[in-house]
Amino acid sequence: MVSEKMSAKVSETVPETVSEMLPVLYSFRRCPYAMRARLALQASQLPYEHREVVLKNKPAHLLALSPKGTVPVLWLRSPEGDSVLEQSLDIMLWALKQHDPLGWLPDSPSDLADALAWIELNDCTFKPHLDRYKYPSRFQLTSGDQDREAGSAFLWQINDRLQFSPFMNGPRWGFTDAALLPFVRQFAHVDPDWFAAQRWTALAAWLDDFKNSLRYEKAMEKMVLWQEDKLLLP
């Protein structure tokens, strides 16, 4: 991963013409969508430039690339023409299809379809409950308890799956795990005592393994905020 902390070192080892063509990731450390993108880019071992932003003060260049104004956004620069990936899943798939040294991508079309089905359930069903549980006042709710229970149904499904497989990706940690765990982590952090009191043993072990891993440490490294005046807008 290329961070602001490493920028001087990178500039010494990467020719300027090459560094100017590196993909650029706009990210926010705690965003689970951005975290899954960072995990995949990290696993792909592709060089890229990391631009940490504050969502309350979005850079004009980020908004020019992606008017929706959310992260992650991956700016792909090329002499043939630039392109932009605005969805975390698209960024994950792009990175791993470029280079997948750890074998994160599922081996067969059926396994990939299974992974995408889990991710769709996470993004379309679980995430709305997570938001309402974590921020009930944003939704004019007095409590997030009802959404906590609804979101827990998905976590029990994961726990059941992990009873028969060490990882959601199968025999080894990979694409599906990286796509889901940032959201499970966020859910667990809303009320850690309540989460720890539940009997989803396999789920808890899966989450703990992730949070104690080097991949998690690297993905959650604190970055210096990117300053917009470092770039001339295209």
MODELLER restraints for C-alpha pairs under 7 A, 6 or more apart:
rsr = mdl.restraints
at = mdl.atoms
rsr.add(forms.Gaussian(group=physical.xy_distance, feature=features.Distance(at['CA:1:A'], at['CA:42:A']), mean=5.84, stdev=0.5))
rsr.add(forms.Gaussian(group=physical.xy_distance, feature=features.Distance(at['CA:1:A'], at['CA:47:A']), mean=6.44, stdev=0.5))
rsr.add(forms.Gaussian(group=physical.xy_distance, feature=features.Distance(at['CA:1:A'], at['CA:48:A']), mean=6.63, stdev=0.5))
rsr.add(forms.Gaussian(group=physical.xy_distance, feature=features.Distance(at['CA:2:A'], at['CA:47:A']), mean=6.66, stdev=0.5))
rsr.add(forms.Gaussian(group=physical.xy_distance, feature=features.Distance(at['CA:2:A'], at['CA:48:A']), mean=5.78, stdev=0.5))
rsr.add(forms.Gaussian(group=physical.xy_distance, feature=features.Distance(at['CA:2:A'], at['CA:49:A']), mean=5.24, stdev=0.5))
rsr.add(forms.Gaussian(group=physical.xy_distance, feature=features.Distance(at['CA:2:A'], at['CA:50:A']), mean=5.79, stdev=0.5))
rsr.add(forms.Gaussian(group=physical.xy_distance, feature=features.Distance(at['CA:3:A'], at['CA:49:A']), mean=6.73, stdev=0.5))
rsr.add(forms.Gaussian(group=physical.xy_distance, feature=features.Distance(at['CA:3:A'], at['CA:50:A']), mean=5.36, stdev=0.5))
rsr.add(forms.Gaussian(group=physical.xy_distance, feature=features.Distance(at['CA:3:A'], at['CA:223:A']), mean=6.38, stdev=0.5))
rsr.add(forms.Gaussian(group=physical.xy_distance, feature=features.Distance(at['CA:4:A'], at['CA:50:A']), mean=6.95, stdev=0.5))
rsr.add(forms.Gaussian(group=physical.xy_distance, feature=features.Distance(at['CA:4:A'], at['CA:223:A']), mean=6.16, stdev=0.5))
rsr.add(forms.Gaussian(group=physical.xy_distance, feature=features.Distance(at['CA:4:A'], at['CA:224:A']), mean=5.70, stdev=0.5))
rsr.add(forms.Gaussian(group=physical.xy_distance, feature=features.Distance(at['CA:5:A'], at['CA:223:A']), mean=6.83, stdev=0.5))
rsr.add(forms.Gaussian(group=physical.xy_distance, feature=features.Distance(at['CA:5:A'], at['CA:224:A']), mean=6.82, stdev=0.5))
rsr.add(forms.Gaussian(group=physical.xy_distance, feature=features.Distance(at['CA:21:A'], at['CA:77:A']), mean=5.25, stdev=0.5))
rsr.add(forms.Gaussian(group=physical.xy_distance, feature=features.Distance(at['CA:21:A'], at['CA:78:A']), mean=6.13, stdev=0.5))
rsr.add(forms.Gaussian(group=physical.xy_distance, feature=features.Distance(at['CA:22:A'], at['CA:47:A']), mean=6.77, stdev=0.5))
rsr.add(forms.Gaussian(group=physical.xy_distance, feature=features.Distance(at['CA:22:A'], at['CA:48:A']), mean=5.19, stdev=0.5))
rsr.add(forms.Gaussian(group=physical.xy_distance, feature=features.Distance(at['CA:22:A'], at['CA:49:A']), mean=6.43, stdev=0.5))
rsr.add(forms.Gaussian(group=physical.xy_distance, feature=features.Distance(at['CA:22:A'], at['CA:77:A']), mean=6.59, stdev=0.5))
rsr.add(forms.Gaussian(group=physical.xy_distance, feature=features.Distance(at['CA:23:A'], at['CA:48:A']), mean=4.93, stdev=0.5))
rsr.add(forms.Gaussian(group=physical.xy_distance, feature=features.Distance(at['CA:23:A'], at['CA:49:A']), mean=6.20, stdev=0.5))
rsr.add(forms.Gaussian(group=physical.xy_distance, feature=features.Distance(at['CA:23:A'], at['CA:74:A']), mean=6.67, stdev=0.5))
rsr.add(forms.Gaussian(group=physical.xy_distance, feature=features.Distance(at['CA:23:A'], at['CA:75:A']), mean=5.61, stdev=0.5))
rsr.add(forms.Gaussian(group=physical.xy_distance, feature=features.Distance(at['CA:23:A'], at['CA:76:A']), mean=4.73, stdev=0.5))
rsr.add(forms.Gaussian(group=physical.xy_distance, feature=features.Distance(at['CA:23:A'], at['CA:77:A']), mean=5.97, stdev=0.5))
rsr.add(forms.Gaussian(group=physical.xy_distance, feature=features.Distance(at['CA:24:A'], at['CA:48:A']), mean=5.79, stdev=0.5))
rsr.add(forms.Gaussian(group=physical.xy_distance, feature=features.Distance(at['CA:24:A'], at['CA:49:A']), mean=4.69, stdev=0.5))
rsr.add(forms.Gaussian(group=physical.xy_distance, feature=features.Distance(at['CA:24:A'], at['CA:50:A']), mean=6.03, stdev=0.5))
rsr.add(forms.Gaussian(group=physical.xy_distance, feature=features.Distance(at['CA:24:A'], at['CA:74:A']), mean=5.58, stdev=0.5))
rsr.add(forms.Gaussian(group=physical.xy_distance, feature=features.Distance(at['CA:24:A'], at['CA:75:A']), mean=4.98, stdev=0.5))
rsr.add(forms.Gaussian(group=physical.xy_distance, feature=features.Distance(at['CA:24:A'], at['CA:76:A']), mean=6.66, stdev=0.5))
rsr.add(forms.Gaussian(group=physical.xy_distance, feature=features.Distance(at['CA:25:A'], at['CA:49:A']), mean=6.14, stdev=0.5))
rsr.add(forms.Gaussian(group=physical.xy_distance, feature=features.Distance(at['CA:25:A'], at['CA:50:A']), mean=5.05, stdev=0.5))
rsr.add(forms.Gaussian(group=physical.xy_distance, feature=features.Distance(at['CA:25:A'], at['CA:51:A']), mean=5.90, stdev=0.5))
rsr.add(forms.Gaussian(group=physical.xy_distance, feature=features.Distance(at['CA:25:A'], at['CA:72:A']), mean=6.79, stdev=0.5))
rsr.add(forms.Gaussian(group=physical.xy_distance, feature=features.Distance(at['CA:25:A'], at['CA:73:A']), mean=5.78, stdev=0.5))
rsr.add(forms.Gaussian(group=physical.xy_distance, feature=features.Distance(at['CA:25:A'], at['CA:74:A']), mean=4.54, stdev=0.5))
rsr.add(forms.Gaussian(group=physical.xy_distance, feature=features.Distance(at['CA:25:A'], at['CA:75:A']), mean=6.40, stdev=0.5))
rsr.add(forms.Gaussian(group=physical.xy_distance, feature=features.Distance(at['CA:26:A'], at['CA:50:A']), mean=6.39, stdev=0.5))
rsr.add(forms.Gaussian(group=physical.xy_distance, feature=features.Distance(at['CA:26:A'], at['CA:51:A']), mean=4.85, stdev=0.5))
rsr.add(forms.Gaussian(group=physical.xy_distance, feature=features.Distance(at['CA:26:A'], at['CA:52:A']), mean=6.05, stdev=0.5))
rsr.add(forms.Gaussian(group=physical.xy_distance, feature=features.Distance(at['CA:26:A'], at['CA:53:A']), mean=6.82, stdev=0.5))
rsr.add(forms.Gaussian(group=physical.xy_distance, feature=features.Distance(at['CA:26:A'], at['CA:71:A']), mean=6.29, stdev=0.5))
rsr.add(forms.Gaussian(group=physical.xy_distance, feature=features.Distance(at['CA:26:A'], at['CA:72:A']), mean=5.55, stdev=0.5))
rsr.add(forms.Gaussian(group=physical.xy_distance, feature=features.Distance(at['CA:26:A'], at['CA:73:A']), mean=5.17, stdev=0.5))
rsr.add(forms.Gaussian(group=physical.xy_distance, feature=features.Distance(at['CA:26:A'], at['CA:74:A']), mean=6.39, stdev=0.5))
rsr.add(forms.Gaussian(group=physical.xy_distance, feature=features.Distance(at['CA:27:A'], at['CA:34:A']), mean=5.63, stdev=0.5))
rsr.add(forms.Gaussian(group=physical.xy_distance, feature=features.Distance(at['CA:27:A'], at['CA:51:A']), mean=6.13, stdev=0.5))
rsr.add(forms.Gaussian(group=physical.xy_distance, feature=features.Distance(at['CA:27:A'], at['CA:52:A']), mean=5.07, stdev=0.5))
rsr.add(forms.Gaussian(group=physical.xy_distance, feature=features.Distance(at['CA:27:A'], at['CA:53:A']), mean=6.15, stdev=0.5))
rsr.add(forms.Gaussian(group=physical.xy_distance, feature=features.Distance(at['CA:27:A'], at['CA:71:A']), mean=5.49, stdev=0.5))
rsr.add(forms.Gaussian(group=physical.xy_distance, feature=features.Distance(at['CA:27:A'], at['CA:72:A']), mean=5.04, stdev=0.5))
rsr.add(forms.Gaussian(group=physical.xy_distance, feature=features.Distance(at['CA:28:A'], at['CA:34:A']), mean=6.32, stdev=0.5))
rsr.add(forms.Gaussian(group=physical.xy_distance, feature=features.Distance(at['CA:28:A'], at['CA:52:A']), mean=5.61, stdev=0.5))
rsr.add(forms.Gaussian(group=physical.xy_distance, feature=features.Distance(at['CA:28:A'], at['CA:53:A']), mean=5.72, stdev=0.5))
rsr.add(forms.Gaussian(group=physical.xy_distance, feature=features.Distance(at['CA:28:A'], at['CA:54:A']), mean=6.72, stdev=0.5))
rsr.add(forms.Gaussian(group=physical.xy_distance, feature=features.Distance(at['CA:28:A'], at['CA:71:A']), mean=6.73, stdev=0.5))
rsr.add(forms.Gaussian(group=physical.xy_distance, feature=features.Distance(at['CA:29:A'], at['CA:35:A']), mean=6.78, stdev=0.5))
rsr.add(forms.Gaussian(group=physical.xy_distance, feature=features.Distance(at['CA:29:A'], at['CA:220:A']), mean=6.31, stdev=0.5))
rsr.add(forms.Gaussian(group=physical.xy_distance, feature=features.Distance(at['CA:32:A'], at['CA:182:A']), mean=4.83, stdev=0.5))
rsr.add(forms.Gaussian(group=physical.xy_distance, feature=features.Distance(at['CA:32:A'], at['CA:183:A']), mean=5.69, stdev=0.5))
rsr.add(forms.Gaussian(group=physical.xy_distance, feature=features.Distance(at['CA:33:A'], at['CA:72:A']), mean=6.59, stdev=0.5))
rsr.add(forms.Gaussian(group=physical.xy_distance, feature=features.Distance(at['CA:33:A'], at['CA:88:A']), mean=5.64, stdev=0.5))
rsr.add(forms.Gaussian(group=physical.xy_distance, feature=features.Distance(at['CA:34:A'], at['CA:71:A']), mean=6.00, stdev=0.5))
rsr.add(forms.Gaussian(group=physical.xy_distance, feature=features.Distance(at['CA:34:A'], at['CA:72:A']), mean=4.74, stdev=0.5))
rsr.add(forms.Gaussian(group=physical.xy_distance, feature=features.Distance(at['CA:34:A'], at['CA:88:A']), mean=6.56, stdev=0.5))
rsr.add(forms.Gaussian(group=physical.xy_distance, feature=features.Distance(at['CA:35:A'], at['CA:182:A']), mean=6.46, stdev=0.5))
rsr.add(forms.Gaussian(group=physical.xy_distance, feature=features.Distance(at['CA:35:A'], at['CA:219:A']), mean=6.52, stdev=0.5))
rsr.add(forms.Gaussian(group=physical.xy_distance, feature=features.Distance(at['CA:36:A'], at['CA:88:A']), mean=6.89, stdev=0.5))
rsr.add(forms.Gaussian(group=physical.xy_distance, feature=features.Distance(at['CA:36:A'], at['CA:178:A']), mean=5.63, stdev=0.5))
rsr.add(forms.Gaussian(group=physical.xy_distance, feature=features.Distance(at['CA:36:A'], at['CA:179:A']), mean=5.32, stdev=0.5))
rsr.add(forms.Gaussian(group=physical.xy_distance, feature=features.Distance(at['CA:36:A'], at['CA:182:A']), mean=6.60, stdev=0.5))
rsr.add(forms.Gaussian(group=physical.xy_distance, feature=features.Distance(at['CA:37:A'], at['CA:88:A']), mean=5.42, stdev=0.5))
rsr.add(forms.Gaussian(group=physical.xy_distance, feature=features.Distance(at['CA:37:A'], at['CA:91:A']), mean=5.97, stdev=0.5))
rsr.add(forms.Gaussian(group=physical.xy_distance, feature=features.Distance(at['CA:37:A'], at['CA:92:A']), mean=5.41, stdev=0.5))
rsr.add(forms.Gaussian(group=physical.xy_distance, feature=features.Distance(at['CA:38:A'], at['CA:219:A']), mean=6.02, stdev=0.5))
rsr.add(forms.Gaussian(group=physical.xy_distance, feature=features.Distance(at['CA:39:A'], at['CA:178:A']), mean=6.50, stdev=0.5))
rsr.add(forms.Gaussian(group=physical.xy_distance, feature=features.Distance(at['CA:39:A'], at['CA:219:A']), mean=5.98, stdev=0.5))
rsr.add(forms.Gaussian(group=physical.xy_distance, feature=features.Distance(at['CA:40:A'], at['CA:92:A']), mean=5.19, stdev=0.5))
rsr.add(forms.Gaussian(group=physical.xy_distance, feature=features.Distance(at['CA:40:A'], at['CA:95:A']), mean=6.47, stdev=0.5))
rsr.add(forms.Gaussian(group=physical.xy_distance, feature=features.Distance(at['CA:40:A'], at['CA:96:A']), mean=6.64, stdev=0.5))
rsr.add(forms.Gaussian(group=physical.xy_distance, feature=features.Distance(at['CA:41:A'], at['CA:92:A']), mean=6.90, stdev=0.5))
rsr.add(forms.Gaussian(group=physical.xy_distance, feature=features.Distance(at['CA:41:A'], at['CA:95:A']), mean=5.68, stdev=0.5))
rsr.add(forms.Gaussian(group=physical.xy_distance, feature=features.Distance(at['CA:43:A'], at['CA:102:A']), mean=6.84, stdev=0.5))
rsr.add(forms.Gaussian(group=physical.xy_distance, feature=features.Distance(at['CA:44:A'], at['CA:95:A']), mean=5.92, stdev=0.5))
rsr.add(forms.Gaussian(group=physical.xy_distance, feature=features.Distance(at['CA:44:A'], at['CA:96:A']), mean=5.54, stdev=0.5))
rsr.add(forms.Gaussian(group=physical.xy_distance, feature=features.Distance(at['CA:44:A'], at['CA:99:A']), mean=5.13, stdev=0.5))
rsr.add(forms.Gaussian(group=physical.xy_distance, feature=features.Distance(at['CA:44:A'], at['CA:100:A']), mean=5.23, stdev=0.5))
rsr.add(forms.Gaussian(group=physical.xy_distance, feature=features.Distance(at['CA:44:A'], at['CA:101:A']), mean=6.51, stdev=0.5))
rsr.add(forms.Gaussian(group=physical.xy_distance, feature=features.Distance(at['CA:51:A'], at['CA:226:A']), mean=5.23, stdev=0.5))
rsr.add(forms.Gaussian(group=physical.xy_distance, feature=features.Distance(at['CA:52:A'], at['CA:223:A']), mean=6.33, stdev=0.5))
rsr.add(forms.Gaussian(group=physical.xy_distance, feature=features.Distance(at['CA:52:A'], at['CA:224:A']), mean=6.77, stdev=0.5))
rsr.add(forms.Gaussian(group=physical.xy_distance, feature=features.Distance(at['CA:52:A'], at['CA:225:A']), mean=5.00, stdev=0.5))
rsr.add(forms.Gaussian(group=physical.xy_distance, feature=features.Distance(at['CA:52:A'], at['CA:226:A']), mean=5.39, stdev=0.5))
rsr.add(forms.Gaussian(group=physical.xy_distance, feature=features.Distance(at['CA:53:A'], at['CA:225:A']), mean=5.74, stdev=0.5))
rsr.add(forms.Gaussian(group=physical.xy_distance, feature=features.Distance(at['CA:53:A'], at['CA:226:A']), mean=6.13, stdev=0.5))
rsr.add(forms.Gaussian(group=physical.xy_distance, feature=features.Distance(at['CA:59:A'], at['CA:228:A']), mean=6.38, stdev=0.5))
rsr.add(forms.Gaussian(group=physical.xy_distance, feature=features.Distance(at['CA:61:A'], at['CA:233:A']), mean=6.55, stdev=0.5))
rsr.add(forms.Gaussian(group=physical.xy_distance, feature=features.Distance(at['CA:62:A'], at['CA:69:A']), mean=6.90, stdev=0.5))
rsr.add(forms.Gaussian(group=physical.xy_distance, feature=features.Distance(at['CA:63:A'], at['CA:69:A']), mean=5.47, stdev=0.5))
rsr.add(forms.Gaussian(group=physical.xy_distance, feature=features.Distance(at['CA:65:A'], at['CA:84:A']), mean=6.90, stdev=0.5))
rsr.add(forms.Gaussian(group=physical.xy_distance, feature=features.Distance(at['CA:66:A'], at['CA:86:A']), mean=6.81, stdev=0.5))
rsr.add(forms.Gaussian(group=physical.xy_distance, feature=features.Distance(at['CA:72:A'], at['CA:86:A']), mean=6.54, stdev=0.5))
rsr.add(forms.Gaussian(group=physical.xy_distance, feature=features.Distance(at['CA:72:A'], at['CA:87:A']), mean=6.82, stdev=0.5))
rsr.add(forms.Gaussian(group=physical.xy_distance, feature=features.Distance(at['CA:72:A'], at['CA:88:A']), mean=6.06, stdev=0.5))
rsr.add(forms.Gaussian(group=physical.xy_distance, feature=features.Distance(at['CA:73:A'], at['CA:85:A']), mean=5.80, stdev=0.5))
rsr.add(forms.Gaussian(group=physical.xy_distance, feature=features.Distance(at['CA:73:A'], at['CA:86:A']), mean=4.74, stdev=0.5))
rsr.add(forms.Gaussian(group=physical.xy_distance, feature=features.Distance(at['CA:73:A'], at['CA:87:A']), mean=6.96, stdev=0.5))
rsr.add(forms.Gaussian(group=physical.xy_distance, feature=features.Distance(at['CA:74:A'], at['CA:84:A']), mean=5.72, stdev=0.5))
rsr.add(forms.Gaussian(group=physical.xy_distance, feature=features.Distance(at['CA:74:A'], at['CA:85:A']), mean=5.07, stdev=0.5))
rsr.add(forms.Gaussian(group=physical.xy_distance, feature=features.Distance(at['CA:74:A'], at['CA:86:A']), mean=6.57, stdev=0.5))
rsr.add(forms.Gaussian(group=physical.xy_distance, feature=features.Distance(at['CA:74:A'], at['CA:91:A']), mean=6.87, stdev=0.5))
rsr.add(forms.Gaussian(group=physical.xy_distance, feature=features.Distance(at['CA:75:A'], at['CA:83:A']), mean=6.21, stdev=0.5))
rsr.add(forms.Gaussian(group=physical.xy_distance, feature=features.Distance(at['CA:75:A'], at['CA:84:A']), mean=4.73, stdev=0.5))
rsr.add(forms.Gaussian(group=physical.xy_distance, feature=features.Distance(at['CA:75:A'], at['CA:85:A']), mean=6.60, stdev=0.5))
rsr.add(forms.Gaussian(group=physical.xy_distance, feature=features.Distance(at['CA:76:A'], at['CA:82:A']), mean=5.57, stdev=0.5))
rsr.add(forms.Gaussian(group=physical.xy_distance, feature=features.Distance(at['CA:76:A'], at['CA:83:A']), mean=5.17, stdev=0.5))
rsr.add(forms.Gaussian(group=physical.xy_distance, feature=features.Distance(at['CA:76:A'], at['CA:84:A']), mean=5.86, stdev=0.5))
rsr.add(forms.Gaussian(group=physical.xy_distance, feature=features.Distance(at['CA:77:A'], at['CA:83:A']), mean=6.73, stdev=0.5))
rsr.add(forms.Gaussian(group=physical.xy_distance, feature=features.Distance(at['CA:85:A'], at['CA:91:A']), mean=6.21, stdev=0.5))
rsr.add(forms.Gaussian(group=physical.xy_distance, feature=features.Distance(at['CA:96:A'], at['CA:105:A']), mean=6.94, stdev=0.5))
rsr.add(forms.Gaussian(group=physical.xy_distance, feature=features.Distance(at['CA:104:A'], at['CA:174:A']), mean=4.12, stdev=0.5))
rsr.add(forms.Gaussian(group=physical.xy_distance, feature=features.Distance(at['CA:104:A'], at['CA:175:A']), mean=5.01, stdev=0.5))
rsr.add(forms.Gaussian(group=physical.xy_distance, feature=features.Distance(at['CA:105:A'], at['CA:174:A']), mean=6.74, stdev=0.5))
rsr.add(forms.Gaussian(group=physical.xy_distance, feature=features.Distance(at['CA:105:A'], at['CA:175:A']), mean=5.60, stdev=0.5))
rsr.add(forms.Gaussian(group=physical.xy_distance, feature=features.Distance(at['CA:106:A'], at['CA:112:A']), mean=5.23, stdev=0.5))
rsr.add(forms.Gaussian(group=physical.xy_distance, feature=features.Distance(at['CA:115:A'], at['CA:176:A']), mean=5.62, stdev=0.5))
rsr.add(forms.Gaussian(group=physical.xy_distance, feature=features.Distance(at['CA:119:A'], at['CA:179:A']), mean=6.72, stdev=0.5))
rsr.add(forms.Gaussian(group=physical.xy_distance, feature=features.Distance(at['CA:119:A'], at['CA:180:A']), mean=6.74, stdev=0.5))
rsr.add(forms.Gaussian(group=physical.xy_distance, feature=features.Distance(at['CA:122:A'], at['CA:180:A']), mean=6.88, stdev=0.5))
rsr.add(forms.Gaussian(group=physical.xy_distance, feature=features.Distance(at['CA:126:A'], at['CA:151:A']), mean=5.40, stdev=0.5))
rsr.add(forms.Gaussian(group=physical.xy_distance, feature=features.Distance(at['CA:126:A'], at['CA:154:A']), mean=6.55, stdev=0.5))
rsr.add(forms.Gaussian(group=physical.xy_distance, feature=features.Distance(at['CA:129:A'], at['CA:147:A']), mean=4.93, stdev=0.5))
rsr.add(forms.Gaussian(group=physical.xy_distance, feature=features.Distance(at['CA:129:A'], at['CA:148:A']), mean=6.80, stdev=0.5))
rsr.add(forms.Gaussian(group=physical.xy_distance, feature=features.Distance(at['CA:129:A'], at['CA:150:A']), mean=6.69, stdev=0.5))
rsr.add(forms.Gaussian(group=physical.xy_distance, feature=features.Distance(at['CA:129:A'], at['CA:151:A']), mean=5.47, stdev=0.5))
rsr.add(forms.Gaussian(group=physical.xy_distance, feature=features.Distance(at['CA:130:A'], at['CA:147:A']), mean=7.00, stdev=0.5))
rsr.add(forms.Gaussian(group=physical.xy_distance, feature=features.Distance(at['CA:130:A'], at['CA:151:A']), mean=6.43, stdev=0.5))
rsr.add(forms.Gaussian(group=physical.xy_distance, feature=features.Distance(at['CA:130:A'], at['CA:187:A']), mean=6.17, stdev=0.5))
rsr.add(forms.Gaussian(group=physical.xy_distance, feature=features.Distance(at['CA:132:A'], at['CA:139:A']), mean=6.58, stdev=0.5))
rsr.add(forms.Gaussian(group=physical.xy_distance, feature=features.Distance(at['CA:132:A'], at['CA:144:A']), mean=5.88, stdev=0.5))
rsr.add(forms.Gaussian(group=physical.xy_distance, feature=features.Distance(at['CA:132:A'], at['CA:147:A']), mean=6.26, stdev=0.5))
rsr.add(forms.Gaussian(group=physical.xy_distance, feature=features.Distance(at['CA:133:A'], at['CA:144:A']), mean=3.95, stdev=0.5))
rsr.add(forms.Gaussian(group=physical.xy_distance, feature=features.Distance(at['CA:133:A'], at['CA:145:A']), mean=6.48, stdev=0.5))
rsr.add(forms.Gaussian(group=physical.xy_distance, feature=features.Distance(at['CA:133:A'], at['CA:147:A']), mean=5.31, stdev=0.5))
rsr.add(forms.Gaussian(group=physical.xy_distance, feature=features.Distance(at['CA:133:A'], at['CA:148:A']), mean=5.47, stdev=0.5))
rsr.add(forms.Gaussian(group=physical.xy_distance, feature=features.Distance(at['CA:134:A'], at['CA:144:A']), mean=6.79, stdev=0.5))
rsr.add(forms.Gaussian(group=physical.xy_distance, feature=features.Distance(at['CA:134:A'], at['CA:190:A']), mean=6.03, stdev=0.5))
rsr.add(forms.Gaussian(group=physical.xy_distance, feature=features.Distance(at['CA:136:A'], at['CA:142:A']), mean=6.48, stdev=0.5))
rsr.add(forms.Gaussian(group=physical.xy_distance, feature=features.Distance(at['CA:136:A'], at['CA:143:A']), mean=5.77, stdev=0.5))
rsr.add(forms.Gaussian(group=physical.xy_distance, feature=features.Distance(at['CA:136:A'], at['CA:144:A']), mean=5.24, stdev=0.5))
rsr.add(forms.Gaussian(group=physical.xy_distance, feature=features.Distance(at['CA:156:A'], at['CA:200:A']), mean=6.76, stdev=0.5))
rsr.add(forms.Gaussian(group=physical.xy_distance, feature=features.Distance(at['CA:158:A'], at['CA:203:A']), mean=6.70, stdev=0.5))
rsr.add(forms.Gaussian(group=physical.xy_distance, feature=features.Distance(at['CA:159:A'], at['CA:200:A']), mean=5.89, stdev=0.5))
rsr.add(forms.Gaussian(group=physical.xy_distance, feature=features.Distance(at['CA:159:A'], at['CA:202:A']), mean=5.47, stdev=0.5))
rsr.add(forms.Gaussian(group=physical.xy_distance, feature=features.Distance(at['CA:159:A'], at['CA:203:A']), mean=4.78, stdev=0.5))
rsr.add(forms.Gaussian(group=physical.xy_distance, feature=features.Distance(at['CA:162:A'], at['CA:168:A']), mean=6.63, stdev=0.5))
rsr.add(forms.Gaussian(group=physical.xy_distance, feature=features.Distance(at['CA:162:A'], at['CA:202:A']), mean=5.88, stdev=0.5))
rsr.add(forms.Gaussian(group=physical.xy_distance, feature=features.Distance(at['CA:162:A'], at['CA:203:A']), mean=6.90, stdev=0.5))
rsr.add(forms.Gaussian(group=physical.xy_distance, feature=features.Distance(at['CA:163:A'], at['CA:202:A']), mean=6.36, stdev=0.5))
rsr.add(forms.Gaussian(group=physical.xy_distance, feature=features.Distance(at['CA:165:A'], at['CA:171:A']), mean=6.49, stdev=0.5))
rsr.add(forms.Gaussian(group=physical.xy_distance, feature=features.Distance(at['CA:167:A'], at['CA:173:A']), mean=5.67, stdev=0.5))
rsr.add(forms.Gaussian(group=physical.xy_distance, feature=features.Distance(at['CA:167:A'], at['CA:177:A']), mean=6.81, stdev=0.5))
rsr.add(forms.Gaussian(group=physical.xy_distance, feature=features.Distance(at['CA:168:A'], at['CA:176:A']), mean=5.83, stdev=0.5))
rsr.add(forms.Gaussian(group=physical.xy_distance, feature=features.Distance(at['CA:168:A'], at['CA:177:A']), mean=5.51, stdev=0.5))
rsr.add(forms.Gaussian(group=physical.xy_distance, feature=features.Distance(at['CA:169:A'], at['CA:175:A']), mean=6.31, stdev=0.5))
rsr.add(forms.Gaussian(group=physical.xy_distance, feature=features.Distance(at['CA:169:A'], at['CA:176:A']), mean=5.12, stdev=0.5))
rsr.add(forms.Gaussian(group=physical.xy_distance, feature=features.Distance(at['CA:169:A'], at['CA:177:A']), mean=6.02, stdev=0.5))
rsr.add(forms.Gaussian(group=physical.xy_distance, feature=features.Distance(at['CA:181:A'], at['CA:207:A']), mean=6.87, stdev=0.5))
rsr.add(forms.Gaussian(group=physical.xy_distance, feature=features.Distance(at['CA:185:A'], at['CA:207:A']), mean=6.91, stdev=0.5))
rsr.add(forms.Gaussian(group=physical.xy_distance, feature=features.Distance(at['CA:188:A'], at['CA:195:A']), mean=5.65, stdev=0.5))
rsr.add(forms.Gaussian(group=physical.xy_distance, feature=features.Distance(at['CA:210:A'], at['CA:216:A']), mean=6.28, stdev=0.5))
